Amino acid sequence: MNFQNDDISINTLIGPGSSVVGELTSAGFIRLDGDLDGKLEASGKVIIGANARIKADIIAQSVIVCGAVMGDIVAPGGVHLFPSSFVLGDIVTQKIQIDDNVFFQGRCIAINDKENFQSAKKRWLDIKAIGGKTITVNSRRK
């Protein structure tokens, strides 16, 4: 699967042993090797390192998970779950790759057609809102 290959420079790095509580927003590429408890939103790619522990909903262009995520992932550009990754939450994307030896529990919406994807994402957000658990997606990022 080909994820965005345009700019690989990291805008934000949360290193090993670091911990963030709250809302993290970045206008670009984020790599997390520490812990995050809150919400993560990036306009570019997010990489969750092997030792990272994320308890947050993630909204980004694409997401690579090598560590643990407890929360929903919305990434139209694609999601890749590497071996030994752990995801407890829903995934909404246009492309998904799940390697062997992955723990994933949740719903997955993976629709490559952009128009159908937007419709399915809207339905998913409506269902999440009705269920009392919702994440806010900035309307400028579709």
C-alpha positions, 0 to 999 in steps of 0.5 A: 500500500502506498501512503503519502510519500510527499513530505517525510519531515517530522513536524512533531515528535513525542519521544520515548518516556514522554507523556502528553495529556490533552489535545494535540494538533499538528499541521503536518507529520507526527511521530509518537513514541511516548504516551498520549491521553486525549485527542490527536489531530494532524493534517498529515501522517501519524506514526505510532511507534512500537512502544507508544501507548495512545488513549485518544481518537486520531484524525489524520491523513494517514496512520501507521500503528506499531504500538497500542491505540485505544480510540477511533482512527479516521484517516482517509489516506490509509491505515497500516497496522504493523505486527504486534500492534494493538487497536481497540476502536473503530477505523474509518479509512479509504485503504487499510493494511493489517499485517499478521499478529495484530490485535484489532477490536472494533468496526472497520469502514474501508471504502476506496471510492471518495464519494462513498467514503464520505457518505459512510464516514458521515453515517459512522459519525451519526451512529457514534453521536447517537451512541453517546461516543463521538469525535469531532471532525473538522469540516475543512478536512474531508 
